[in-house]
Amino acid sequence: MKISKIVELLGAEVVCGEDRLEEEVHNACGCDMMSDVLAYVKDQAVLLTGLCNLQVVRTAVMMDMKCIVFVRNKKPTDDIIELARESDIVVLTSPKRMYTACGALYVNGLQGGSIAHQ
């Protein structure tokens, strides 16, 4: 699925990374606990979260993610946007709740991917 399709499906606003919207992604995860993302997520390219701080971007960088979607109309601060730009990560905001956003992506073909085992 192209990131531009995610924008469409989630009624999202593109905060940064406009030049990368035609990139393909195949897996996503939804989580507010970055420790769980680090511990259990494997090979996901999109992170959906309601947590809005720098740790989200740092986690996405460590996990080689291409896109962060802030759900529930969360608005990233300038420092979050700057770090995402420096890290070549697309940042979106969506008015949808986490459950609804994840469901919309899943039923349209974006998979959950593998779970890393500890």
C-alpha positions as a Markdown table, in Angstrom:
| # | Residue | x | y | z |
|---|---|---|---|---|
| 1 | Met | 0.0 | 0.0 | 0.0 |
| 2 | Lys | 1.3 | 3.5 | -0.8 |
| 3 | Ile | 1.5 | 6.0 | 2.0 |
| 4 | Ser | -0.7 | 8.2 | -0.1 |
| 5 | Lys | -3.5 | 5.6 | 0.3 |
| 6 | Ile | -3.0 | 5.7 | 4.0 |
| 7 | Val | -3.6 | 9.4 | 3.9 |
| 8 | Glu | -6.8 | 8.8 | 1.9 |
| 9 | Leu | -8.1 | 6.0 | 4.1 |
| 10 | Leu | -7.5 | 7.8 | 7.4 |
| 11 | Gly | -8.5 | 11.3 | 6.3 |
| 12 | Ala | -5.0 | 12.2 | 7.4 |
| 13 | Glu | -3.1 | 15.5 | 7.2 |
| 14 | Val | 0.5 | 15.2 | 6.0 |
| 15 | Val | 2.7 | 17.0 | 8.5 |
| 16 | Cys | 6.1 | 16.2 | 6.8 |
| 17 | Gly | 7.5 | 13.8 | 4.2 |
| 18 | Glu | 5.2 | 15.0 | 1.3 |
| 19 | Asp | 7.9 | 13.8 | -1.1 |
| 20 | Arg | 7.7 | 10.2 | 0.1 |
| 21 | Leu | 3.9 | 9.6 | -0.2 |
| 22 | Glu | 4.3 | 7.2 | -3.1 |
| 23 | Glu | 6.5 | 4.8 | -1.1 |
| 24 | Glu | 5.1 | 1.3 | -0.6 |
| 25 | Val | 4.6 | -0.1 | 2.9 |
| 26 | His | 3.4 | -3.6 | 3.7 |
| 27 | Asn | 3.0 | -3.8 | 7.5 |
| 28 | Ala | 1.8 | -1.6 | 10.3 |
| 29 | Cys | 1.3 | -1.7 | 14.1 |
| 30 | Gly | -0.7 | 0.4 | 16.5 |
| 31 | Cys | 0.8 | 1.0 | 20.0 |
| 32 | Asp | 1.2 | 3.8 | 22.6 |
| 33 | Met | 3.9 | 2.0 | 24.6 |
| 34 | Met | 7.2 | 2.5 | 22.8 |
| 35 | Ser | 8.8 | -0.2 | 25.0 |
| 36 | Asp | 6.4 | -2.7 | 23.5 |
| 37 | Val | 7.2 | -1.5 | 20.0 |
| 38 | Leu | 10.9 | -2.1 | 20.7 |
| 39 | Ala | 10.2 | -5.5 | 22.3 |
| 40 | Tyr | 7.6 | -7.0 | 20.1 |
| 41 | Val | 7.4 | -5.3 | 16.7 |
| 42 | Lys | 9.4 | -6.7 | 13.8 |
| 43 | Asp | 9.4 | -5.4 | 10.2 |
| 44 | Gln | 6.6 | -2.9 | 10.4 |
| 45 | Ala | 6.8 | 0.2 | 8.3 |
| 46 | Val | 4.0 | 2.2 | 9.8 |
| 47 | Leu | 3.4 | 3.1 | 13.4 |
| 48 | Leu | 0.0 | 4.3 | 14.6 |
| 49 | Thr | 0.1 | 5.9 | 18.0 |
| 50 | Gly | -1.6 | 8.4 | 20.2 |
| 51 | Leu | 1.6 | 9.1 | 22.1 |
| 52 | Cys | 3.0 | 12.4 | 20.9 |
| 53 | Asn | 6.6 | 12.9 | 22.0 |
| 54 | Leu | 10.2 | 12.6 | 20.6 |
| 55 | Gln | 10.4 | 9.0 | 21.8 |
| 56 | Val | 8.0 | 8.0 | 19.1 |
| 57 | Val | 10.3 | 9.3 | 16.4 |
| 58 | Arg | 13.4 | 7.8 | 18.0 |
| 59 | Thr | 11.6 | 4.4 | 18.2 |
| 60 | Ala | 10.5 | 4.6 | 14.6 |
| 61 | Val | 14.1 | 5.4 | 13.6 |
| 62 | Met | 15.4 | 2.4 | 15.6 |
| 63 | Met | 12.8 | 0.1 | 14.0 |
| 64 | Asp | 13.4 | 1.4 | 10.4 |
| 65 | Met | 9.8 | 2.6 | 10.1 |
| 66 | Lys | 8.8 | 4.8 | 7.2 |
| 67 | Cys | 5.7 | 6.5 | 8.5 |
| 68 | Ile | 4.2 | 7.6 | 11.8 |
| 69 | Val | 0.5 | 8.3 | 12.1 |
| 70 | Phe | -0.6 | 10.2 | 15.1 |
| 71 | Val | -4.3 | 9.3 | 15.8 |
| 72 | Arg | -7.0 | 11.2 | 17.6 |
| 73 | Asn | -5.9 | 14.5 | 16.0 |
| 74 | Lys | -2.7 | 14.5 | 18.0 |
| 75 | Lys | -0.5 | 17.4 | 16.8 |
| 76 | Pro | 3.3 | 16.8 | 16.8 |
| 77 | Thr | 5.4 | 19.6 | 18.2 |
| 78 | Asp | 8.0 | 21.4 | 16.1 |
| 79 | Asp | 10.8 | 19.3 | 17.6 |
| 80 | Ile | 9.0 | 16.1 | 16.7 |
| 81 | Ile | 8.5 | 17.3 | 13.1 |
| 82 | Glu | 12.2 | 18.4 | 12.8 |
| 83 | Leu | 13.5 | 15.0 | 14.0 |
| 84 | Ala | 11.2 | 13.2 | 11.7 |
| 85 | Arg | 12.3 | 15.3 | 8.7 |
| 86 | Glu | 16.0 | 14.7 | 9.6 |
| 87 | Ser | 15.2 | 10.9 | 9.8 |
| 88 | Asp | 13.2 | 10.8 | 6.5 |
| 89 | Ile | 10.0 | 9.6 | 8.3 |
| 90 | Val | 6.6 | 10.6 | 7.0 |
| 91 | Val | 4.4 | 12.1 | 9.7 |
| 92 | Leu | 0.6 | 12.1 | 9.4 |
| 93 | Thr | -2.2 | 13.1 | 11.8 |
| 94 | Ser | -5.6 | 11.5 | 11.6 |
| 95 | Pro | -8.9 | 12.3 | 13.4 |
| 96 | Lys | -9.6 | 8.6 | 13.7 |
| 97 | Arg | -9.2 | 6.6 | 16.9 |
| 98 | Met | -6.5 | 4.0 | 17.1 |
| 99 | Tyr | -8.9 | 1.0 | 16.7 |
| 100 | Thr | -10.7 | 2.5 | 13.8 |
| 101 | Ala | -7.5 | 3.6 | 12.0 |
| 102 | Cys | -5.9 | 0.2 | 12.4 |
| 103 | Gly | -9.1 | -1.6 | 11.3 |
| 104 | Ala | -9.4 | 0.6 | 8.2 |
| 105 | Leu | -5.8 | -0.1 | 7.1 |
| 106 | Tyr | -6.1 | -3.8 | 7.8 |
| 107 | Val | -9.4 | -4.4 | 5.8 |
| 108 | Asn | -7.7 | -2.5 | 2.9 |
| 109 | Gly | -4.8 | -4.9 | 2.8 |
| 110 | Leu | -2.1 | -3.5 | 5.2 |
| 111 | Gln | -0.9 | -6.4 | 7.2 |
| 112 | Gly | 0.1 | -6.6 | 10.9 |
| 113 | Gly | 3.4 | -8.4 | 10.1 |
| 114 | Ser | 5.6 | -10.6 | 12.3 |
| 115 | Ile | 5.9 | -10.3 | 16.0 |
| 116 | Ala | 9.4 | -10.4 | 17.5 |
| 117 | His | 9.7 | -13.0 | 20.3 |
| 118 | Gln | 11.7 | -12.3 | 23.4 |
